[in-house]
Amino acid sequence: MPVLCAPQVVGATCLYAVHDPVSGRCTLARARHPPPAVVTPDGRVDFPELPAGPPLGLGGLPFEAAELELPEGS
């Protein structure tokens, strides 16, 4: 008797960031990737809350970007 296998759904996580060192602004979007770690000059580590889009490769759902202001030297 043949074994029937369901097709596997494959997706990838991704974090995309664009940083402007002059203004200190960082625009980020993520596809089910864990949030980034931001380390400030005083050594504090923050994990900013970002909207989590669907994994890449799972359809045409939209991704939402967030903008952060990073202290100089972060």
C-alpha positions in Angstrom: 0.0 0.0 0.0 1.5 3.4 -1.0 2.2 5.9 1.8 0.7 9.3 1.1 2.7 12.3 2.5 1.2 15.7 3.0 3.2 18.5 1.3 5.4 20.3 3.7 5.0 23.9 4.3 8.3 25.7 4.3 8.9 29.2 5.5 11.9 31.3 6.6 12.3 33.9 9.3 13.9 37.3 8.5 14.7 40.5 10.3 15.3 43.6 8.1 16.7 46.8 9.5 17.8 50.1 7.9 19.7 52.4 10.2 20.5 56.1 9.6 23.5 56.9 11.8 23.0 60.6 11.3 19.4 60.8 12.6 19.7 57.7 14.8 16.5 56.2 13.3 16.2 52.6 12.6 13.4 51.1 10.6 12.7 47.4 11.1 10.4 44.7 9.8 10.4 41.0 10.8 8.9 37.8 9.4 8.4 35.6 12.5 12.1 36.2 13.4 12.8 36.9 17.1 13.1 40.7 17.9 16.5 42.3 17.7 18.7 43.0 20.8 19.6 46.7 21.1 22.6 47.3 23.3 23.0 50.9 24.5 26.3 52.6 25.3 25.8 52.0 29.0 25.5 48.2 28.4 21.7 48.0 28.8 20.1 45.4 26.5 16.5 45.9 25.2 14.4 43.8 23.0 12.0 46.2 21.3 8.5 45.0 20.5 8.0 44.8 16.8 5.0 43.5 14.8 5.7 39.9 13.7 4.7 39.2 10.1 4.2 35.7 8.7 7.2 33.6 7.8 8.6 34.2 4.3 7.2 31.9 1.7 3.8 31.4 3.3 1.7 33.7 1.2 1.2 37.3 0.4 0.3 38.7 3.8 1.6 42.2 4.5 4.5 43.1 6.8 4.4 46.1 9.2 7.5 48.2 9.8 8.4 49.9 13.0 10.7 52.8 13.6 13.0 53.2 16.6 15.4 56.0 17.6 18.7 54.5 18.7 21.0 56.4 21.0 24.4 57.2 19.5 26.8 54.3 20.0 24.1 51.7 20.3 
